[in-house]
Amino acid sequence: MVATAATSSFFPITSSPDSIDSKNKKLGNGSTNLGGIKLKPSASSGSLQVKANAQAPPKINGTTVVMTPVEGFTSEDAASSLPPRTFINQLPDWSMLLAAITTIFLAAEKQWMMLDWKPRRPDMLIDPFGIGRIVQDGLVFRQNFSIRSYEIGADRTASIETLMNHLQETAINHCKSAGLLGDGFGATPGMCKKNLIWVVTRMQVVVDRYPTWGDVVQVDTWVSASGKNGMRRDWLVSNSKTGEILTRASSVWVMMNKLTRRLSKIPEEVRGEIEPHFMNSDPVVAEDNRKLVKLDDNTAQYVRKGLTPRWSDLDVNQHVNNVKYVGWILESTPLGIVESHELCSMTLEYRRECGRDSVLQSLTAVSGVGNLGNMGEIECQHLLQLEEGSEIVRGRTQWRPKNAKSFGKMDQVPAQSA
Amino acid sequence: MLKFPYCNVTDLNQALAQCRFVGLLGPLASRRQSPRAVVSCSPSSSEFSLTPVQAVMSCQQQVGSSLVNRLRLGGLTEDGFSYKEKFIIRGFEVGINKIATIETIANLLQEVGSNHAQSVGFSTDGFGTSPTMRKLHLIWVTARMHIEVYKYPAWRDVIEIETWCQNEGRIGTRRDWILNDVATGEVFGRATSKWVMMNQDTRRMQKVSDDVKEEYLIFCPREPRLAFSEKNNKSLKRIAKLEDPVRYSKLGLKPRRADLDMNQHVNNVTYIGWVLESIPKEIIDTHELQAITLDYRRECQQYNVVDSLTGLELTEGSKMVSVGTNGSATATATTREDDHDCHRFLHLLRLSSDGREINRGRTEWRKKPTR
């Protein structure tokens, strides 16, 4: 119950994330069960040297909860002026007890937030900074992102790179929270011992609606098995406020020996580490099994050469961040399409990595107009390769006409989320 | 009974930082409770005597959803003269050293500046314009940006940025920032920028008229408050035009679609990336950027191609004053570069086609601390 949760905030917290949500909502509700709690003003002295007016009561359904002055509580003079022992006064003073609980909770939270916000426990209880937390029986990782102004692209919506950055971020944070992060970047301890790493081979993203500046998106991610020796990671991105699904994505990963660069089966030891985290679920995006063709100078209609990675394109391993490839793919997509249409679906096959000194070229062919009976939809094939020929990424994108309604009027305040 | 300001868990830190005068925040509290309230803005000269909070109340236009405000972790400070916001450094914002890149820092400075403008009711079209400015088709453009970073934050660090703006001479305004690390409370960086007013249609500079000044001065500190208050600080240093010999260069830089902001202009932060492009790997691997100053001279369009040039910065008389390893300044007779602890460069970004200057800048680099 709420009261026990509040006092347990002084001790190692073991309650599940859900109780925190209910704590936020229910604290301050007069009908809380306060059984078993003996709170005396003097008991609050040491650790509650907090300014009463620095505390704020939680909100309940949009209304401010008015609390009794808490200073009276912490100033320890409550014990010095005992009221007469009438019937009314013998009843427990609910408001005082409530105030006490709130103070304890808020003080503990202040200490926790000021000194120890870095999550040491895999089950994050509170997510004020959008660090993310595990939900749903420990299998799904959830993190919120507020769309910042610099993440908005020329289309006045969050760019596809922004969305993919969020996906990548939640994947890493999931691994970290679930204890799957060994020394490496998403590799479990067992994998590190054997020099194994996860490598993404395939990615599918379907965007139903792009968020805009000020929107808050909730990204849920989980992993499942993919065949015998692969892993699938799925994401579901929704509007935090309305629940509307914005984006669905699915990726396939294989295990590779980072020294030999050869694919590897999942060793039994590693299987034991990761399988408990697998969710048994259908892919969130229907798999697009159509073969991705390899373009060449003859079949490609648009070619952009001389693409070079900037310093800011490199990740911690000095490889070009996967997300940057998407930007380069779009570089050779004709401006006419990019300006009048929005990317609604993308399938990528990752072949090779590249680094700072690579020089790349991006090829695009328009392979279909008005496909799948959708008027105005355009389909393109893509190839990103080193100028000397090695393939980096193959892709297919689908574009739908930009909806005049969703253009939004950006010279006003950001539209309320949906 | 005391009335506490509206808050929930995610606002707690903000509340703790700012809630010292509950009464003052009363109006703000009720503002947040009814975010849908639309109040028309009509500032008059008599409103200069309003406090910022009262001004916000009377000028507040419809703000985004309360969920956004709660999760934004930012808000005006108690006196209303500055704005503070917390950010967590995300994985895709760090560079090869697992520390935030200077572009990330510059992006966050821009973000918090925009959020400040929005929180006082100015427009959110990315230009931070007040209603009068919009009527007259006036926008702010950056003239100079100066950032100093003493210690870069790492992935997952939470930082807090405070920003405020004030008048600068007759034609400009300035915005200053202080950056701190929430966990340690230390200031890890400072920044300042100078802005001038430009007519959106004619693209010509314009003096800040009095009625525009009054609109935003309500929200500026009454006394001058400078992030760089020391005399002759680096943010005031004049940047010489880079002359031959050019030491390093990277030619043929093209704006990518991702470099364009919501107004289809090359984002200010992209220029920082371009300046750094000509720094060679040897320096990037061993040194980190300590300070950068950029003077924005000309806009770059989507279709332009840019050259990035870098040369050593020399002081007058061809003497390079370098800081020795024990921290004392030692003057050297010739341009010595074997002091590997500190580098100073001059930069030039120019159009490849005709050599016209887009930006000029200077950077200082210090040896990377062992982490």
Interface residues (C-beta under 8 A of the other chain):
Chain A: N24 K51 A52 N53 A54 Q55 A56 P57 P58 K59 G62 T63 T64 V65 V66 M67 T68 P69 L106 E109 K110 M113 M114 W117 K118 I126 D127 P128 F129 G130 I131 N144 S146 R148 S149 Y150 I152 G153 A154 R156 S159 E161 N165 Q168 E169 I172 N173 W213 G214 D215 V216 S240 K241 G306 R310 W311 S312 L314 D315 V316 Q318 N321 V323 G327 L330 E331 V338 R356 M410 D411 Q412 V413 P414 A415 Q416 S417
Chain B: M1 L2 K3 F4 P5 Y6 C7 N8 V9 T10 D11 L12 N13 A15 L16 C19 R20 V22 A29 Q33 Q61 Q62 V63 G64 S65 L67 V68 L71 R72 L73 K86 I88 R90 G91 F92 V94 G95 I96 N97 K98 T101 E103 N107 Q110 E111 S114 N115 Q118 S123 T124 D125 G126 R134 R156 V158 V182 A183 G252 R256 R257 A258 L260 D261 M262 Q264 N267 V269 G273 L276 E277 I279 K281 I284
